[in-house]
Amino acid sequence: MIKAENIHKYYGELEVLKGVALHIKKSEIVAIVGPSGAGKTTLLQILGTLDKPTSAESLVINGINIKKLSDRALSKFRNNHIGFIFQFHQLLPEFTALENVCIPGFIANRPKNLVEKEALELLDFLGLSERVHHKPNELSGGEQQRVAVARALINQPDVIFADEPSGNLDTASSKNLHELFFTLREKFEQTFVIVTHNQELANMADRKLEMKDGKII
């Protein structure tokens, strides 16, 4: 599913990633852990095509060589094949839960009625059928994060990248979100790559990769 070899990333003279390599299989849940400043989020952003490496021997996602894509092709690939879940849900405050979930589908120019139907099904699956017309400020933190999960899933991506997804949630909501990832994997067979400081979540994953000083150790 994901094959990265010799990934380097510099910001000026600061080398943040120092030749990172990893292979992740389809439907695998992988946690990336390590101290702040180890390069975890930078790696996640590069794997998720939100940022580009300074240099890389290879970066292949679902058989596609990311390095060979134009910016336009890369944006289309990202929207169709990759989902993102962030610590701060990044929902648009002026839109309802349903509208927020639909946005990636509309960007992909999928039929409006089909996108809305799938969004309603996802929100129902996530226990939010009574909250579809509520705006983010009318939802709890856990509900907002589940809306963000539905948004990440709407285009049926091959891989979900999550950056500290439970970092802003209380203990009960964190536990529910962690269990949800495994339920989603069983139902939709997606691959999950999760950056987290939460050791409970990391220990639940199929594999735990530890980063230190820009390398996987």
C-alpha positions in Angstrom: 0.0 0.0 0.0 2.7 2.5 1.0 6.4 2.2 0.2 8.8 5.0 1.1 12.5 4.8 0.8 15.2 7.2 1.9 13.0 10.2 2.7 14.8 13.4 3.6 13.3 16.7 4.5 15.1 19.9 5.2 13.8 23.3 6.4 16.7 25.6 5.6 19.7 23.9 7.2 17.6 21.9 9.6 17.3 18.2 8.6 14.0 17.0 10.0 13.8 13.6 8.3 17.0 11.7 7.9 16.5 8.9 5.3 13.3 7.5 6.6 12.1 4.2 5.0 8.9 2.3 5.7 6.5 -0.2 4.1 2.8 -0.4 5.1 0.5 -3.1 3.9 -3.1 -2.8 2.8 -5.6 -2.7 5.7 -2.8 -2.4 8.3 -3.1 0.0 11.2 0.2 1.5 12.0 1.0 3.9 14.8 3.9 6.3 14.7 5.2 7.4 18.1 8.1 9.3 19.5 8.9 12.6 21.3 7.9 16.0 20.1 10.3 17.2 17.4 11.1 13.7 16.2 9.6 14.3 12.7 6.4 12.4 13.1 4.0 15.0 11.7 6.4 16.0 8.9 6.6 12.4 7.8 2.8 12.1 7.9 2.4 15.2 5.8 4.8 13.9 3.2 3.2 10.4 3.1 -0.2 12.2 2.8 1.2 14.3 -0.1 0.4 17.6 1.8 4.2 18.3 1.7 7.0 17.2 -0.5 10.3 15.6 0.6 13.5 17.4 -0.1 14.7 14.2 -1.6 13.3 10.6 -1.8 14.4 7.4 -3.4 10.8 6.4 -3.8 7.3 7.2 -2.5 4.6 4.9 -3.8 1.0 4.8 -2.6 -1.4 2.1 -3.9 0.9 1.5 -6.8 1.2 5.1 -7.8 4.6 6.8 -7.9 3.8 10.1 -6.2 7.1 11.7 -7.3 5.9 11.5 -11.0 2.6 13.3 -10.5 2.0 16.9 -11.5 0.6 19.3 -8.9 -2.9 19.0 -10.5 -2.7 15.2 -10.7 -1.4 15.1 -7.1 -4.4 17.1 -5.9 -6.8 14.8 -7.6 -5.0 11.7 -6.3 -5.1 13.1 -2.8 -8.8 13.9 -2.9 -9.7 10.5 -4.4 -7.4 8.1 -2.5 -6.4 9.8 0.8 -8.4 10.8 3.9 -7.1 13.0 6.7 -8.1 13.3 10.4 -6.5 16.1 12.4 -6.2 16.8 16.1 -8.3 19.9 15.6 -11.1 18.6 13.4 -10.9 21.5 10.9 -14.6 21.5 10.3 -16.0 24.6 8.6 -18.1 26.4 11.2 -20.7 27.9 8.8 -21.7 24.4 7.5 -23.7 21.6 9.0 -22.3 18.2 9.8 -23.8 16.8 6.6 -22.4 19.7 4.5 -18.9 19.3 6.0 -18.8 15.6 5.2 -20.0 16.2 1.6 -17.3 18.8 0.7 -14.6 16.3 -0.5 -17.2 14.5 -2.6 -18.3 17.8 -4.2 -14.6 18.7 -4.9 -14.3 15.4 -6.7 -17.3 16.3 -8.9 -19.3 13.3 -7.8 -23.1 13.5 -8.2 -24.6 15.6 -5.4 -27.4 13.2 -4.5 -25.0 10.2 -4.3 -22.5 12.1 -2.1 -25.3 13.3 0.2 -26.7 9.7 0.4 -23.3 8.3 1.3 -22.7 11.1 3.8 -26.0 10.3 5.6 -25.1 6.6 5.7 -21.6 7.4 7.2 -23.1 9.8 9.8 -25.6 7.1 10.7 -22.9 4.5 11.0 -21.0 6.8 13.3 -24.0 7.4 15.5 -24.7 10.9 14.3 -28.0 10.5 12.5 -29.7 12.9 14.9 -27.0 15.5 14.4 -26.7 15.8 10.6 -28.1 19.4 10.5 -26.2 20.7 13.5 -23.2 23.0 13.0 -19.9 22.3 14.7 -20.5 24.7 17.6 -23.6 22.7 18.4 -21.7 19.4 18.7 -19.5 17.9 21.4 -15.8 17.4 20.8 -16.2 13.7 20.3 -19.1 14.4 17.8 -17.1 16.9 15.9 -14.2 14.4 15.5 -16.6 11.7 14.3 -17.9 14.2 11.7 -14.2 14.7 10.7 -13.9 10.9 10.4 -16.9 10.7 8.1 -15.5 13.5 6.0 -12.2 11.6 5.7 -14.2 8.5 4.5 -16.6 10.1 2.0 -14.5 9.4 -1.1 -13.7 5.9 0.0 -10.0 6.5 0.3 -7.4 3.8 0.3 -5.5 5.2 3.3 -6.4 7.4 6.2 -3.7 9.6 7.8 -4.5 10.7 11.3 -2.4 13.3 13.3 -3.0 13.1 17.0 -6.7 12.3 16.3 -7.6 11.9 20.0 -5.3 14.6 21.4 -8.1 17.1 21.9 -10.7 14.6 23.3 -11.6 13.4 26.8 -10.7 9.9 27.9 -14.1 8.3 27.0 -14.2 10.0 23.6 -10.6 9.0 22.9 -11.4 5.3 23.7 -14.5 5.4 21.4 -12.5 7.0 18.6 -9.7 4.4 18.9 -12.2 1.5 18.8 -13.9 3.2 15.8 -10.7 3.0 13.7 -10.6 -0.8 14.1 -14.4 -1.1 13.3 -13.8 1.0 10.1 -10.9 -1.2 9.1 -13.0 -4.3 9.4 -15.9 -2.7 7.4 -14.1 -0.7 4.7 -10.6 -2.4 4.7 -8.8 1.0 4.8 -5.2 1.4 5.8 -4.6 3.7 8.8 -1.4 5.6 9.6 -1.7 7.3 13.0 0.7 9.7 14.7 -0.1 9.7 18.4 1.3 10.3 21.8 -1.5 8.1 23.2 0.2 4.8 24.2 -3.1 3.0 24.5 -3.9 3.7 20.9 -0.4 2.9 19.8 -0.4 -0.4 21.5 -3.7 -1.4 19.9 -2.2 -0.9 16.4 -1.0 -3.8 14.2 2.5 -2.2 14.3 4.1 0.6 16.3 7.0 2.6 14.7 9.1 4.8 16.9 10.7 7.9 15.6 13.7 9.7 17.2 15.8 12.5 15.7 14.3 12.2 12.3 14.6 8.4 11.9 12.6 5.3 12.6 14.4 3.3 15.2 
